[in-house]
Amino acid sequence: MKSVQELKTLVRSGVQKSTECGMVVNAKAFEMLARQYSDPIKAILQEISANAADSHVRAGIAERPFDVKLPNALDPHFRVRDYGVSMDKETIYSVYINYMKSDKTNTNDETGFFGIGSKTPLAYTDSFNIKTYLNGKMNLYTLGYNEHGIPELNEFAEYDTDEEDGVEISFSVKPDDFSKFAEKAAHVYSFFDVPPNVGGVTSFETKTFAKMLEGSNWFMFSDSTLDTSYVVMGNIAYPINSDDIDARYSSDYYQLIGSGIVIEVPMGTVSMTPSREALEYNEKTTAYIKSQLDVVLQEIQKSVQKKLDECPNKWVARLKAIRMTNTLEWRFTRLLNLDHWRGELIPKIFKCECGDEVTSVKRKYYVDHGKVRCRTKDLDQSIPINYRSVIVIKDSKSKFDSRCRFLCSSTSDKVVYLIETDLDEQKLREFLDCDDANIVFHTSKLPDPPKNPNNRSYRGIRRKTTTSVMNFHPNRDGKAGRNYESKYWSEGEIDLKADPSTTYIYMEWFNYEYSSDGHSYNIREVFRLLNKIKIGLPKNFYGIKTAQLNKVSKCANWIPFHEWVHSQIAERYDNEEFRQQVAFNKSLDNIDMEDEICELVKHKTVDFVNEDSDFVKFMNFVVAYGDTRRRNVKYEEYDELEDLSRVRDLAKLCRYDLKLDNVAEGNKGKELFTKVEQKYPLVVAIMKRYYYTNIEEHADAIVCTVNAIDSYLN
């Protein structure tokens, strides 16, 4: 980003000597630079990723995504790899490692400016890695604090490489922060013009913003819970603070900022703090933001009016205005004008005053507590224009009441107004300015209601032929009722006999507790595991209330949940090869020294004397299976191995017997480890102090101790 430095007008008078101030380069100065970030993880994601995007812009490949690897249990490193313009050694030593020095101050095509963003990892870790790929060579550097607390660059050997030119930044992440990196990355990358390719997690999605309204360079969140607005510049979103631009509570600016607006602005139009976490509200920035808010206000009004004018008639325009008012007016109490359609005033009610013609409301039908009610007295001689209103012209002397009741019951959210009028249907539609066939009816053309078993006339809601069920929504989010589980379930209706060819899955549902075959289920955990192993939520799955179980169990196409999940497990995993894999996986769970053994093998230089000793057998078992599982596997292989544990957990939750007892390898690891504990207790005690004992330094001593014990016992 271009640096704009204005020369200050200064008048000196009586000055004897002038001396410019300087800065002392010491540990305290660098500590202050590192501690400026209120959210170090977010700052790292923004700065390192923005540098990667800038590198692609400089290389002319702005549309190509860079790569990001998020930390996980298998590989705890965070990595950002770009394929743009790399850095030679001169750039590394002259620009990269120097604070307040940037090579981006002469262009508004790139984000960099302060010359400190590339060092943001030091706000989280003591050192990080820099790999440069340039002209078939790879150079490795580390940048970290030395013993004096001052950042220092360490250069390592140069290697030949086939990798594309570019730069990779990486560092190790604490296990407790794995989820924080993923969560904040989803937010940060949602504002990038070209989001990166993100790996390291099984599923990653940037936040997508549903847009209620949008204009030339802005859009409004459709989610009314988002009450923060942002200025996006150079892929980084800066929240707008209404207080800092002097937006008083009742002002248009205040309401707009509190409405969830995202404004994209050109590079260099606003200033930000050195941490790039917030805007710097100087005179220039404040004035520019206000000018953009003015544009947004104008475009919102134009956009709203355009949507109304596109409606075919006033009736539809009024319905559109109601919907937009329900979603927007709380944000723009004074800013919206939704009363006109193509220059004409939109009526909110239909008054029964149609020139010289006589029109009057005779009855009003509505549903109250499952019953169709009819009001005949003290009726308002006007009909509100909204989504609920239905008008019926009385043109018959009989059956009009039962037909109106049936119409009301068929559309329980509607209010039916029975009117008498001298107008014909076409003339009435002209007065209403409505061509919707579902708004105006004649009693003579309405269908007769069905007869009840007692052959009495229809007087209310028709007899229910469906069964009440509970629909499950595993991914639903939002406010819960008095019971937390309530947000995952909604009531519904289904006809048990409607489609006997369709298979339905059900479990007993009682007050947000769930069971099948008398066994209680943690239903959300079950479905989490099903999704992990790519079985997923079964189609046509319902919770059946206890009172309805007898009715559902008589239907051959309704299958209990436990039968369905057992069939799914059996179909995919009921074979000897899988049971063998699961058995080895289970065996590894019984090993308490897996990591320590792998470190021993890695660092030892002394050989074991007795290759048939119990310790060597145990070590070989761990190396063969444990190291493969946890250290030297690809992500997809790791996922497959993780699936073994997930299937075991699923089988346990659903009481499915995987038949592992007959697989000898299932207890092999435990048996070997037990022998080692009994035969080499001192060695085990030392190695279990892995975090207090440096295995690298003591590897040979451990091997010698094992050799001595084996020699003594033999």
HUJO-V817807 format. One record per backbone hydrogen bond with DSSP energy under -0.5 kcal/mol. CO is the residue of the C=O (numbers start at 1). NH is the residue of the N-H. If there is no record, write none. Layout:
<<CO;NH> <CO;NH>>
This chain:
<<2;4> <3;5> <4;6> <8;10> <10;12> <23;25> <24;26> <26;30> <27;31> <28;32> <29;33> <30;34> <31;35> <33;36> <34;37> <36;38> <39;43> <40;44> <41;45> <42;46> <43;47> <44;48> <44;49> <45;49> <46;50> <47;51> <48;52> <49;53> <50;54> <51;55> <52;56> <53;57> <54;58> <55;59> <55;85> <56;61> <57;60> <61;64> <66;197> <67;81> <68;70> <68;199> <69;79> <75;72> <76;173> <78;171> <79;69> <80;169> <81;67> <84;86> <88;92> <89;93> <90;94> <91;95> <91;96> <92;97> <95;98> <97;99> <98;101> <104;107> <105;3> <115;100> <115;101> <116;119> <117;120> <119;122> <120;123> <121;124> <121;125> <126;145> <128;143> <129;170> <130;132> <130;141> <131;168> <132;134> <132;139> <133;166> <134;137> <136;161> <137;134> <138;159> <139;132> <140;156> <141;130> <142;144> <142;154> <143;128> <144;152> <146;149> <150;146> <152;144> <154;142> <157;140> <159;138> <166;133> <167;82> <168;131> <169;80> <170;129> <171;78> <174;177> <175;178> <177;181> <178;182> <179;183> <180;184> <181;185> <182;186> <183;187> <184;188> <185;189> <186;207> <187;190> <188;191> <189;192> <196;198> <197;68> <199;70> <208;210> <210;212> <210;222> <213;220> <217;264> <218;215> <219;262> <220;212> <220;213> <222;224> <223;226> <225;227> <229;240> <230;232> <230;263> <231;233> <231;238> <232;265> <233;236> <236;233> <236;238> <237;239> <238;231> <239;241> <239;279> <240;242> <241;244> <241;245> <242;245> <242;247> <243;246> <246;248> <248;251> <251;255> <252;256> <253;257> <254;258> <256;259> <257;260> <260;221> <261;230> <261;263> <262;219> <262;264> <263;232> <266;269> <271;280> <273;276> <278;273> <279;281> <280;282> <282;286> <283;287> <284;288> <285;289> <286;290> <287;291> <288;292> <289;293> <290;294> <291;295> <292;296> <293;297> <294;298> <295;299> <296;300> <297;301> <298;302> <299;303> <300;304> <301;305> <302;306> <303;307> <304;308> <305;309> <306;310> <308;311> <313;317> <314;318> <315;319> <316;320> <317;321> <318;322> <319;323> <320;324> <321;325> <322;326> <323;327> <324;328> <325;329> <328;331> <328;332> <332;336> <336;338> <339;346> <341;344> <344;341> <345;347> <348;385> <349;351> <350;383> <351;353> <353;355> <354;357> <357;354> <357;359> <358;422> <360;362> <360;420> <363;418> <364;375> <365;416> <366;373> <368;371> <371;368> <371;373> <373;366> <375;364> <380;382> <381;352> <382;384> <383;350> <384;386> <386;389> <388;415> <390;417> <391;441> <392;394> <392;419> <393;395> <393;443> <399;403> <400;404> <401;405> <402;406> <403;407> <404;408> <405;409> <406;410> <407;411> <409;412> <411;414> <415;390> <415;417> <416;365> <416;418> <417;392> <417;419> <418;362> <418;363> <419;394> <420;360> <424;428> <425;429> <426;430> <427;431> <428;432> <429;433> <429;434> <433;315> <436;439> <436;440> <439;391> <441;393> <442;445> <442;446> <443;446> <452;455> <456;452> <467;494> <469;492> <470;543> <471;490> <473;476> <482;484> <483;481> <483;486> <484;487> <485;488> <486;489> <488;473> <490;471> <492;469> <494;467> <494;496> <495;498> <499;502> <504;559> <505;542> <506;561> <507;544> <508;515> <509;546> <510;513> <513;510> <514;521> <515;508> <516;519> <519;516> <521;523> <522;526> <523;527> <524;528> <525;529> <526;530> <527;531> <528;532> <529;533> <530;535> <530;536> <531;534> <538;541> <540;505> <541;472> <542;507> <543;470> <543;545> <544;509> <545;548> <545;549> <546;549> <548;552> <549;553> <550;554> <552;555> <554;556> <555;558> <557;504> <557;559> <559;506> <560;564> <561;565> <562;566> <563;567> <564;568> <565;569> <566;570> <567;571> <568;572> <569;573> <570;574> <573;575> <575;579> <576;580> <577;581> <578;582> <579;583> <580;584> <581;585> <582;586> <583;587> <584;588> <585;589> <586;590> <587;590> <588;591> <593;597> <594;598> <595;599> <596;600> <597;601> <598;602> <599;603> <600;604> <609;611> <610;613> <613;617> <614;618> <615;619> <616;620> <617;621> <618;622> <619;623> <620;624> <621;625> <621;626> <622;626> <622;627> <625;629> <626;630> <627;631> <627;632> <634;638> <635;639> <636;640> <637;641> <638;642> <639;643> <640;644> <641;644> <641;645> <642;646> <643;647> <644;648> <645;649> <646;650> <647;651> <648;652> <649;653> <650;654> <651;656> <652;655> <655;657> <656;658> <660;663> <662;664> <663;666> <664;667> <665;668> <665;669> <667;671> <668;672> <669;673> <670;674> <671;675> <672;676> <673;677> <674;678> <675;679> <676;680> <680;684> <681;685> <682;686> <683;687> <684;688> <686;689> <687;690> <689;692> <689;693> <693;695> <694;698> <695;699> <698;702> <699;703> <700;704> <701;705> <702;706> <703;707> <704;708> <705;709> <706;710> <707;711> <708;712> <709;713> <710;714>>
